[in-house]
Amino acid sequence: MLLAFETATNVCSVAFKDDGGQIHEKRIEKRGAHSEQLFLFLEELMKEQGFAVSDLKAVLVSEGPGSYTGLRISASAVKGLLFGTEIPLYAINTLAGFAQSVFDQGIKSETIHSVIDARRVHLYHQAFAVEEDGLQAETEVEIKPIEQVQEMIKPGDTVVGTGTKRIDEEVLKNASVFGPEQITARALITLYNNSGQGSPFITRADPESYDPKYYTSRQAKK
């Protein structure tokens, strides 16, 4: 059994994988919903699916980049949930989760660009190569000017995330585009299942000291 939290954007998603391999999800896309909905979704899933925290094999959390507030809420949630337990916590690259979500749909692109609106004239960005057996990072997680990201997008590529609305329509017209509807904690579970603990996108974390990965404007590429 696996439990996953995705709160890096305005999407609040909690997903649970049962012993039969089926994934159950509670999800809402609403600004500021995390503080109310995250624990409500968790309680609903536990009641509906009949599991306890002690039944879990692992807990997965989207580690960033993204909303400072959203990431802090899920960090606090896993600290409280796993306090005093031996259940492992795995922090998962948020942008890899976005890419995994479209990879799971069998897209034909050779490259996936995951983007989050970073305000002003920047996007959080990472590019992934689509291989038969999964995703490979083509670039690092960076805050880049929108113009630089646009120059990287080629015809036939896929672009996914909240940053798609900031990109020129001309650049996107020959690409496959997926917005916030594609952001889900389900993808964290499939990424974990497909890649295992040895994935460069997944890091074992100590629940007590876990801190999400924040990126600031000072780290923006010029």
MARNURO-191549 format. One record per residue (C-alpha): x, y, z. Coordinates in steps of 0.02 Angstrom, whole numbers, plus 50000, padded with zeros to 5 digits. Layout:
% MARNURO-191549
x, y, z
X, Y, Z
...
//
This chain:
% MARNURO-191549
x, y, z
50000, 50000, 50000
50062, 50173, 49952
50003, 50348, 49995
50052, 50502, 49893
50032, 50691, 49913
50042, 50820, 49772
50025, 51001, 49830
50158, 51095, 49730
50031, 51199, 49633
49848, 51249, 49654
49808, 51064, 49632
49784, 50969, 49795
49789, 50781, 49762
49800, 50632, 49879
49815, 50457, 49804
49814, 50285, 49882
49868, 50121, 49802
49785, 49968, 49879
49851, 49790, 49892
49766, 49747, 49728
49863, 49881, 49634
49715, 49997, 49608
49744, 50183, 49636
49611, 50288, 49720
49623, 50478, 49717
49545, 50632, 49793
49586, 50791, 49697
49538, 50974, 49683
49611, 51121, 49586
49581, 51276, 49689
49695, 51412, 49753
49724, 51397, 49941
49632, 51231, 49956
49777, 51130, 50027
49759, 51175, 50210
49578, 51118, 50215
49569, 50982, 50085
49730, 50883, 50112
49681, 50808, 50279
49499, 50792, 50228
49550, 50692, 50074
49664, 50583, 50180
49526, 50547, 50305
49403, 50506, 50167
49523, 50385, 50082
49565, 50298, 50245
49381, 50276, 50284
49326, 50224, 50109
49472, 50105, 50078
49486, 50039, 50254
49671, 50064, 50286
49774, 50134, 50429
49941, 50224, 50423
50024, 50068, 50493
49969, 49971, 50337
50071, 50080, 50220
50228, 50018, 50133
50286, 50197, 50099
50228, 50377, 50086
50272, 50483, 49934
50274, 50672, 49929
50301, 50796, 49787
50456, 50892, 49842
50455, 51044, 49725
50483, 51158, 49641
50319, 51248, 49664
50213, 51344, 49787
50302, 51377, 49951
50139, 51366, 50048
50077, 51209, 49962
50242, 51118, 49985
50250, 51168, 50169
50076, 51099, 50201
50118, 50927, 50131
50285, 50928, 50224
50193, 50960, 50387
50067, 50825, 50345
50196, 50688, 50318
50293, 50738, 50473
50137, 50718, 50579
50078, 50563, 50490
50242, 50468, 50505
50294, 50528, 50678
50349, 50380, 50783
50334, 50255, 50638
50461, 50162, 50534
50367, 50191, 50371
50486, 50261, 50239
50459, 50431, 50158
50512, 50464, 49979
50524, 50640, 49907
50489, 50646, 49721
50538, 50780, 49594
50377, 50875, 49556
50421, 50907, 49374
50461, 50723, 49348
50288, 50685, 49417
50211, 50798, 49285
50309, 50710, 49148
50262, 50538, 49216
50079, 50586, 49208
50085, 50611, 49019
50207, 50466, 48995
50075, 50353, 49073
49959, 50402, 48930
50079, 50332, 48801
50125, 50496, 48718
50234, 50486, 48562
50346, 50636, 48594
50532, 50611, 48617
50543, 50756, 48741
50428, 50815, 48880
50446, 50990, 48953
50373, 51010, 49128
50336, 51190, 49173
50268, 51283, 49325
50226, 51468, 49325
50362, 51552, 49430
50284, 51726, 49416
50358, 51878, 49334
50445, 51822, 49173
50505, 51651, 49231
50455, 51468, 49231
50515, 51320, 49332
50572, 51201, 49196
50645, 51030, 49167
50654, 50929, 49006
50641, 50739, 49000
50684, 50614, 48864
50553, 50481, 48834
50631, 50308, 48830
50545, 50140, 48810
50572, 50098, 48993
50537, 50269, 49067
50598, 50447, 49082
50774, 50516, 49079
50818, 50694, 49130
50884, 50800, 48987
50908, 50955, 49094
50913, 51002, 49277
50772, 51086, 49373
50795, 51272, 49341
50705, 51438, 49346
50718, 51505, 49170
50655, 51658, 49076
50501, 51611, 48975
50592, 51656, 48813
50729, 51529, 48849
50601, 51392, 48880
50510, 51436, 48719
50671, 51418, 48621
50691, 51240, 48687
50519, 51180, 48632
50526, 51094, 48463
50384, 51034, 48350
50322, 50866, 48414
50375, 50896, 48595
50254, 50885, 48741
50231, 51026, 48867
50142, 50996, 49033
50104, 51098, 49188
50037, 51263, 49253
50165, 51360, 49152
50088, 51317, 48983
49976, 51472, 48991
50131, 51583, 48997
50203, 51513, 48836
50167, 51592, 48666
50029, 51502, 48570
50137, 51503, 48413
50269, 51401, 48503
50140, 51276, 48565
50041, 51253, 48404
50149, 51106, 48347
50171, 51031, 48520
50060, 50922, 48629
50000, 51028, 48775
49933, 50972, 48945
49882, 51093, 49081
49846, 51077, 49268
49720, 50939, 49235
49869, 50824, 49214
49941, 50860, 49387
49901, 50716, 49505
49972, 50616, 49650
49935, 50461, 49546
50090, 50500, 49443
50200, 50495, 49598
50142, 50318, 49629
50170, 50259, 49450
50340, 50343, 49445
50388, 50254, 49606
50322, 50088, 49542
50407, 50104, 49372
50573, 50173, 49430
50598, 50103, 49604
50700, 50178, 49743
50854, 50195, 49631
50774, 50327, 49521
50865, 50496, 49511
50693, 50576, 49534
50661, 50491, 49701
50752, 50522, 49865
50731, 50434, 50033
50694, 50568, 50162
50690, 50576, 50351
50512, 50626, 50399
50569, 50721, 50552
50691, 50834, 50458
50609, 50833, 50285
50609, 51001, 50197
50543, 51028, 50019
50655, 51097, 49882
50624, 51282, 49860
50687, 51384, 49716
50695, 51574, 49721
50712, 51711, 49591
50896, 51727, 49639
50923, 51557, 49560
50846, 51610, 49395
50949, 51583, 49238
50991, 51746, 49148
//
